Amino acid sequence: MSSGVAARCDAKKLVRSPSGLRMVPEHRAFGSPFGLEEPQWVPDKECPRCMQCDAKFDFITRKHHCRRCGKCFCDRCCSQKVPLRRMCFVDPVRQCAECALVSHREAEFYDKQLKVLLSGATFLVTSGDSEKPETMVCRLSNNQRCLILDGDSHREIEIAHVCTVQILTEGFTPGAGSTRATGMFLQYTVPGAEAATQLRLMAGEDANGSKRQAAAWLAAMHKATKLLYESRDQ
């Protein structure tokens, strides 16, 4: 893809929705795979009471819609304004308490893990049934749509085509504090191919901190995978 075409694909525009200002991709097809669409608001006539505390709406108790779930709440149950980057809002938006907690947790991904994924890390990459690994740097593309692997060869994998991600660990039971990520098993589809392509990425020897960087990248990829599957379910 030429730089001019890439720039057009990555172009963004400012739009105003009922929920607030959003900076969205100019072409919807090139949006981040981690993004979420704005929810349909529960119609005012269908929510005479707060959907959390059951308070009756009147001239004093006004109704508000959570920008993440679209449900109706009173001011007390929907008073927090929290950044909602997965919907590309420019400013913090009103959310119910439950949704605000989720958005706060996701903020760590955008503030920390996403930067790690964009920076990349070095792995020993084995493709399919090949026994010879290739040393490659794996990183997330700037538009978050592709995994880019660079070494003696070059490979780009669209995130939307990834069907399986399994983080490989060593240590005690996965999830325990002493468990360390050492690699990743990845399957993705290629248009026109009958079977999924398999890749195995393993952290190499610890030279100049590369193994620690790879472990951090894998941990960030684990978080990204959870967000990806959540966005597919919604």
Secondary structure as the mmCIF struct_conf table of DSSP 4:
data_model
#
loop_
_struct_conf.conf_type_id
_struct_conf.id
_struct_conf.beg_label_comp_id
_struct_conf.beg_label_asym_id
_struct_conf.beg_label_seq_id
_struct_conf.end_label_comp_id
_struct_conf.end_label_asym_id
_struct_conf.end_label_seq_id
HELX_RH_AL_P HELX_RH_AL_P1 SER A 3 ASP A 10
STRN STRN1 LYS A 12 SER A 17
TURN_TY1_P TURN_TY1_P1 PRO A 18 SER A 19
STRN STRN2 GLY A 20 PRO A 25
BEND BEND1 GLU A 26 HIS A 27
HELX_RH_3T_P HELX_RH_3T_P1 ARG A 28 PHE A 30
BEND BEND2 GLY A 31 GLY A 31
TURN_TY1_P TURN_TY1_P2 PRO A 33 PHE A 34
HELX_LH_PP_P HELX_LH_PP_P1 GLU A 37 PRO A 43
HELX_RH_3T_P HELX_RH_3T_P2 ASP A 44 GLU A 46
BEND BEND3 PRO A 48 PRO A 48
STRN STRN3 ARG A 49 ARG A 49
TURN_TY1_P TURN_TY1_P3 MET A 51 CYS A 53
HELX_LH_PP_P HELX_LH_PP_P2 ALA A 55 ALA A 55
STRN STRN4 LYS A 56 LYS A 56
HELX_LH_PP_P HELX_LH_PP_P3 PHE A 57 PHE A 57
BEND BEND4 PHE A 59 THR A 61
STRN STRN5 LYS A 63 HIS A 65
TURN_TY1_P TURN_TY1_P4 ARG A 67 CYS A 69
STRN STRN6 CYS A 72 CYS A 74
TURN_TY1_P TURN_TY1_P5 ASP A 75 CYS A 77
BEND BEND5 CYS A 78 CYS A 78
STRN STRN7 GLN A 80 VAL A 82
HELX_RH_3T_P HELX_RH_3T_P3 ARG A 85 MET A 87
TURN_TY1_P TURN_TY1_P6 CYS A 88 CYS A 88
STRN STRN8 PHE A 89 PHE A 89
BEND BEND6 VAL A 90 ASP A 91
STRN STRN9 VAL A 93 GLN A 95
HELX_RH_AL_P HELX_RH_AL_P2 ALA A 97 GLU A 108
HELX_RH_PI_P HELX_RH_PI_P1 PHE A 109 GLN A 113
HELX_RH_AL_P HELX_RH_AL_P3 LEU A 114 SER A 119
STRN STRN10 ALA A 121 SER A 127
TURN_TY1_P TURN_TY1_P7 GLY A 128 ASP A 129
BEND BEND7 LYS A 132 LYS A 132
STRN STRN11 GLU A 134 LEU A 140
TURN_TY1_P TURN_TY1_P8 ASN A 142 ASN A 143
BEND BEND8 GLN A 144 ARG A 145
STRN STRN12 CYS A 146 ASP A 150
BEND BEND9 GLY A 151 SER A 153
STRN STRN13 HIS A 154 GLU A 158
HELX_RH_3T_P HELX_RH_3T_P4 ILE A 159 HIS A 161
STRN STRN14 VAL A 162 GLU A 170
BEND BEND10 GLY A 171 THR A 173
TURN_TY1_P TURN_TY1_P9 PRO A 174 GLY A 175
BEND BEND11 ALA A 176 ALA A 176
TURN_TY1_P TURN_TY1_P10 GLY A 177 SER A 178
STRN STRN15 ARG A 180 TYR A 188
TURN_TY1_P TURN_TY1_P11 PRO A 191 GLY A 192
BEND BEND12 GLU A 194 ALA A 195
STRN STRN16 THR A 197 ALA A 203
BEND BEND13 ALA A 207 ALA A 207
TURN_TY1_P TURN_TY1_P12 ASN A 208 GLY A 209
HELX_RH_AL_P HELX_RH_AL_P4 SER A 210 ASP A 233
#
